[in-house]
Amino acid sequence: MTYQWSSKKVLVTGGASFIGSTLVDALLRRGASVRVVDDFSSGAYRNIRDVVEDGSVELIRGDLRHPDVARASVDGIDVLFHLAADHGGRGYVDLHQYACSTNLGLDSILFKAALDAGVEQITYASSGCIYPLYLQGNPEETLYITEDMEKAPGYDPDGLYGLAKMAGELTLRAMHKEFGVKTASCRYFTVYGPRGVENHAVIAMIARAFLRQDPFYVWGSGEQIRNWTYVDDIVEGTIRAAERIEDGTAVNLGTMERVRVIDAVHMVCELAGYEPEIVRQLDMPVGPMNRVADNSLAKRLLDWEPAVPFAEGLRRTYDWYVSTKTPDEVRAILDFMLTGRGAPPAASEPAGAAAGGSV
Ligand SMILES: NC(=O)c1ccc[n+]([C@@H]2O[C@H](COP(=O)([O-])OP(=O)(O)OC[C@H]3O[C@@H](n4cnc5c(N)ncnc54)[C@H](O)[C@@H]3O)[C@@H](O)[C@H]2O)c1
């Protein structure tokens, strides 16, 4: 039976974010009634301005670590997509461990509020960062990570960010088992696309090329392997998980395309039409050397396959970036964003960001 989104009242936490706002647009296209809660600590009002101001989306501006904000957000909600998190790119999650640990509290407060409010279904934005780091050290190995590797032979998640995502997943499995709430977790792998921000590698590369930086700095040796996954594919998989998974099962959402960082850099420079000197910065955070999903479980459970190959997604993302940014604005934020989140104080959005209700 087709899922009836038009009869659902949906909450997207972190709905002003890159992935969250893309999810909001997809849910509106399916006819859902959508509420967003966001504290704009890294999300941007411009991502949801149109749908808030034309009345399609109800916005609550607030910090979900406060129980009253969590309670007001889930009130009357059928389906919850939980994407709010203290999160950034590799530079951020490596260097801000304490901040990432606060996700443990955020998730716990929100899940309790959802349980009390009788929310039917919860889908969680988890991450490839839950997988043991020790499995992912050798770029020579053709490794595809399967879901059952989550604790084989012991937990070794990617810092406190990965640990909190793992705790969130386990909490949702327990909520299904003990209270019958329908739950699902989606393990996103290195997402990129329009509305992405410079603290993630692909957007940082595009930003450097947009500024025609020469030399062009690459973090690490460039031998790191990733499976960059286009945001529309991630959103499609997330919605299907909400429709089809009830028992807290976690699925990888990631392509099986293996791309080295250095190859991505060359592709970006080719799109920009220049050939800078490439300088490797071996002392910068790089994350695991080899992280690529096996996505066969998502194929089986969700009939999901990524539709956008990296070369195509990169071209779309590059075109979006250069048509929506100016060199001056990118120059003003890039250094901060490489290891930060949100915006440096001087670059924060003056108007509109405070629009919408607050609790
Ligand atoms: N981008 C990726 O490659 C990737 C990979 C794996 C998982 N994820 C997960 O996907 C989700 C979305 O990530 P993203 O990359 O789109 O951007 P993001 O990290 O900016 O999204 C987080 C959103 O939550 C909001 N937020 C943070 N703390 C909050 C709080 N206490 N109360 C209310 N709102 C709060 C932020 O303002 C932002 O809009 C996150 O949960 C992230 O951990 C992302």
The ligand as an SDF file (V2000), in Angstrom:
LIG
                    3D

 44 48  0  0  0  0  0  0  0  0999 V2000
   26.5450   15.8610    6.1060 N   0  0  0  0  0  0  0  0  0  0  0  0
   26.9330   14.5980    6.2200 C   0  0  0  0  0  0  0  0  0  0  0  0
   27.7990   14.1240    5.4660 O   0  0  0  0  0  0  0  0  0  0  0  0
   26.3320   13.7050    7.2790 C   0  0  0  0  0  0  0  0  0  0  0  0
   26.8170   12.3850    7.4120 C   0  0  0  0  0  0  0  0  0  0  0  0
   26.2710   11.5660    8.3950 C   0  0  0  0  0  0  0  0  0  0  0  0
   25.2350   12.0400    9.2040 C   0  0  0  0  0  0  0  0  0  0  0  0
   24.8060   13.3290    9.0570 N   0  0  0  0  0  0  0  0  0  0  0  0
   23.7500   13.7970    9.9550 C   0  0  0  0  0  0  0  0  0  0  0  0
   22.7150   14.4290    9.2000 O   0  0  0  0  0  0  0  0  0  0  0  0
   22.1040   15.4680    9.9700 C   0  0  0  0  0  0  0  0  0  0  0  0
   22.0590   16.7430    9.1550 C   0  0  0  0  0  0  0  0  0  0  0  0
   23.3900   17.1550    8.8740 O   0  0  0  0  0  0  0  0  0  0  0  0
   23.7610   18.2900    7.8210 P   0  0  0  0  0  0  0  0  0  0  0  0
   25.1150   17.9540    7.2900 O   0  0  0  0  0  0  0  0  0  0  0  0
   22.6490   18.5180    6.8910 O   0  0  0  0  0  0  0  0  0  0  0  0
   23.8980   19.6520    8.6260 O   0  0  0  0  0  0  0  0  0  0  0  0
   24.0060   20.1450   10.1300 P   0  0  0  0  0  0  0  0  0  0  0  0
   25.0260   19.4540   10.8870 O   0  0  0  0  0  0  0  0  0  0  0  0
   24.1040   21.6180   10.0290 O   0  0  0  0  0  0  0  0  0  0  0  0
   22.5460   19.7880   10.7040 O   0  0  0  0  0  0  0  0  0  0  0  0
   22.2160   19.8880   12.0380 C   0  0  0  0  0  0  0  0  0  0  0  0
   21.0040   20.8160   12.1710 C   0  0  0  0  0  0  0  0  0  0  0  0
   20.5370   20.7390   13.5030 O   0  0  0  0  0  0  0  0  0  0  0  0
   20.4060   22.0350   14.0470 C   0  0  0  0  0  0  0  0  0  0  0  0
   20.6650   21.9020   15.4780 N   0  0  0  0  0  0  0  0  0  0  0  0
   21.8470   21.5640   16.0690 C   0  0  0  0  0  0  0  0  0  0  0  0
   21.7100   21.5020   17.4050 N   0  0  0  0  0  0  0  0  0  0  0  0
   20.4060   21.7990   17.6620 C   0  0  0  0  0  0  0  0  0  0  0  0
   19.6590   21.9130   18.8680 C   0  0  0  0  0  0  0  0  0  0  0  0
   20.2230   21.7090   20.0690 N   0  0  0  0  0  0  0  0  0  0  0  0
   18.3400   22.2420   18.7790 N   0  0  0  0  0  0  0  0  0  0  0  0
   17.7610   22.4660   17.5690 C   0  0  0  0  0  0  0  0  0  0  0  0
   18.4250   22.3780   16.4020 N   0  0  0  0  0  0  0  0  0  0  0  0
   19.7360   22.0520   16.4470 C   0  0  0  0  0  0  0  0  0  0  0  0
   21.4150   22.8830   13.2990 C   0  0  0  0  0  0  0  0  0  0  0  0
   21.1480   24.2640   13.3100 O   0  0  0  0  0  0  0  0  0  0  0  0
   21.3180   22.2750   11.8920 C   0  0  0  0  0  0  0  0  0  0  0  0
   20.2450   22.8640   11.1740 O   0  0  0  0  0  0  0  0  0  0  0  0
   22.9060   15.5580   11.2740 C   0  0  0  0  0  0  0  0  0  0  0  0
   22.2460   14.7900   12.2630 O   0  0  0  0  0  0  0  0  0  0  0  0
   24.2210   14.8760   10.9250 C   0  0  0  0  0  0  0  0  0  0  0  0
   24.8360   14.3300   12.0760 O   0  0  0  0  0  0  0  0  0  0  0  0
   25.3260   14.1600    8.1190 C   0  0  0  0  0  0  0  0  0  0  0  0
  1  2  1  0
  2  3  2  0
  2  4  1  0
  4  5  1  0
  4 44  2  0
  5  6  2  0
  6  7  1  0
  7  8  2  0
  8  9  1  0
  8 44  1  0
  9 10  1  0
  9 42  1  0
 10 11  1  0
 11 12  1  0
 11 40  1  0
 12 13  1  0
 13 14  1  0
 14 15  2  0
 14 16  1  0
 14 17  1  0
 17 18  1  0
 18 19  2  0
 18 20  1  0
 18 21  1  0
 21 22  1  0
 22 23  1  0
 23 24  1  0
 23 38  1  0
 24 25  1  0
 25 26  1  0
 25 36  1  0
 26 27  1  0
 26 35  1  0
 27 28  2  0
 28 29  1  0
 29 30  1  0
 29 35  2  0
 30 31  1  0
 30 32  2  0
 32 33  1  0
 33 34  2  0
 34 35  1  0
 36 37  1  0
 36 38  1  0
 38 39  1  0
 40 41  1  0
 40 42  1  0
 42 43  1  0
M  CHG  2   8   1  16  -1
M  END
$$$$
